[in-house]
Amino acid sequence: MRDLFNNIKWRNHISGLLLMAGSFLLLVASTYNYWQQDNRLQIAKLNFTAQQELNFDAQNSEDILVDELEEYWALRDKGYIGDTRRLQWVETVRRLASEYSIPDIQFTLENSQLLTEDDGAFWSPDVSMRMTTMKIVMRMAHEGDLYQFMNGMQNTAKGLFDVNYCDLKWSLAESDEESLTRLNGVCELHWITLVDTTKNWGQKNE
């Protein structure tokens, strides 16, 4: 075998060897490029599939919005959907207190919290909602003032609320002036606001 290699005239085959080496390098480079392009193709297919799903979801969302647009706007105008109407709630309480001649009314409005499963009946796995707790302390002449006040809140306030509890107590009259406003009431309201998911549609498709 060694004699065979020694008898080969390598100079006569240099060009062929160089050509073979070049072909081999070209083959390696082509194979590497093929692997790269195939990997990019697979990534492109995955991105295409993901984009198709996003487009499908966006189209479904658009169809739902078109079909329910009037009702959606109506619910948002009522304050049921979107940002909490905290300032409007405060203004409504003050206006109704003046309108129904409630002499002394105080209230606190807590921060809004996203509802969780632990919050009971209001929580839903399909709809995100926020709850804002309002505590109202008032002095009234009779139970009718409370009834009027709550009806006024329901009819004019921008939002949906639930009366968690109301405690009413008669206080002892200390003078003739106070004898007409001896009913003290403490109420806690839960304002429920649906999160507006339409704000995230554009972000998902970007």
N, C-alpha and C positions, 0 to 999 in steps of 0.2 A: 504493500500500500504506500509506504514511504517513497519507494522508487517511482511509483506512478506519479505521486505529487511532484517529485523532483524532476521528472521528465516533462512536466507540463511547462510550456512556454507562456509564462504569465503575462509577459509584455504584449503578447498577441491578443490577450483576453481582457486587458485593462478596461478598454471601452465598454465591453460587455458586462464586466463586473460592476463598473460605475453605473451603467444603465440599470442593472439589476438592483444595486443598492438604492439608486434613486427611485426605482419603482416600489421597492419595499417601504421606503420612507413615505412615499406618496400614498401607499396603501394604509400605513399606520395613521397618517394625517387624515385621510378620507374616512377611516373607521372612527377616529376620535370625533371628527366633525359630524359624522352620522349620528353618533351617540348624543352629542350635544343638541343637534337639531331635533332628534327624536324626543329628548327630554323637554325641550322647549315646546314641541308639539303637544305632549301630554299635559304640560302646564296650561297651554293655550286652550286645550279641550276642557280642562277643569274650570278655567276662568269663563269660558263660553257657557258651560252648563250652569255655573253659578249666576251669570248674568241673565241667562234665560229664566231662571227661577225668580230672580229679582224683578225682571220685566213682567213675569206672570203675576207675581204678588202685587206689583204696582198697578197692573191692568185690572185685577180684581178689586183693589182698593178704589181705583177710579170709577169702576162700574158701580160699586156700592155707594160711593159719594154722589154720583150723578143721580142714582135712584132715590137716595135719601137726603138730597141736598136741602130741600125746603125744610124738612123736619130737623135736620142738623142745624141749620141757621136759627130756627125757632128755639131749639134747646139752648144754643149758645147765647142767643139774645136774652133768654130767661136766666142765664147765669148757671145753668146746670152743667155745662161743659166749658172747659178752659181754665183760665186763671180765677182764683178766688176773688170775690168782690168785697173785700174787707172794708174798704172805705165806704162803699155804698151801703153795706149793712149798718155801719156806725151811723151814717146820716139818716137811715130809715128809722133806727131806734130813737134818735133825737127828735125827728119830725113827728113820729107817732106819739111820743111822750107829750109833746106840745099840743098836738091835735086833740088828744083825749084827756088833756089836763091832768096828767099824772105828775104830781108835784115833785116827787123825788125818785129818780131812777139812776142807777149806776150799773155799769157793765164792764166786763173784761173779755178780751178776745185772745185766745191762745194761738200759738203757731200751728200752721196746718201740718198734718202728719199723713203720710201715705198709709192707707189701710193695709193691714196684714190679716192672716187667717185668724189670729187671736182676737180680732175686733168683732167677731160674731156675725150678726145677720147682715151687716152692710157689705162685708167683704165678698168679692167674687173672683174666682180664678181667671175669668175671661175679660174682666174690665178693671182697669186701674182707677182708684178713687182716692181722693184726699178728704180728710175730716178735720174740721175746725170747730173747736169747742168755744161756745160763748156762754158766760154766766151773767145773769141779769138779776139785780136786786131792786125792787120797786116798792113804793108805798101807794096804796090805792084806797078808794072809798068803798068798793065792793067787788065781788067776783066778776061782774060784768066788764070792769076795766081790763082785767086780764084777758077775758074772752075777746074783747074788741082789739086789744093790742096784738094778740096772736093772729087774729084774722087779718089785721092790717099788715103784719109782717109777711104772712103767706101770700097776700094779694099784691104787695108792692115791692117786696125785697127781691133782689136779683140773686136767686139761688134756691136750693132745696134744703130744708132743715127738718130735723126731727126733735120733738120735745122729749128730752131724756127724763126729766122730772120737774115738777113744780111743787114747792112747799108753801102753803098759805097759813098764816097765823094772825089772829087778832091780838093787838096790843091794848093795854089798858089806856083809857083816855085820860090825859092829864089836863086838858083844857077843852073848851067848846070848839076852838079852831081846829084842834087836832082830832076831834071826835069824828070828823068826816073822812079822815084818811088814816084809819087805824088798822087797815089790812096790809100786812107785810107779805110780800111774795119773793121767793128765791127760785129762779128757774135756770135750768141748764139746757142749752140747745146744741145740737150737733149739726153743723152745716156740712153737706155732702156735695163734693164737686168732682165730676168725672174728668179724668186726665184727657186732654185733647191729643189723641195719637196721630192725627193728621200732620202735626208739626214735625214728626219724625220720618214721614214718607220721603221727602226730598233728600234727607241725610242718608237714608238707606240706599238710595239709587245713585249717589254721587261716587 
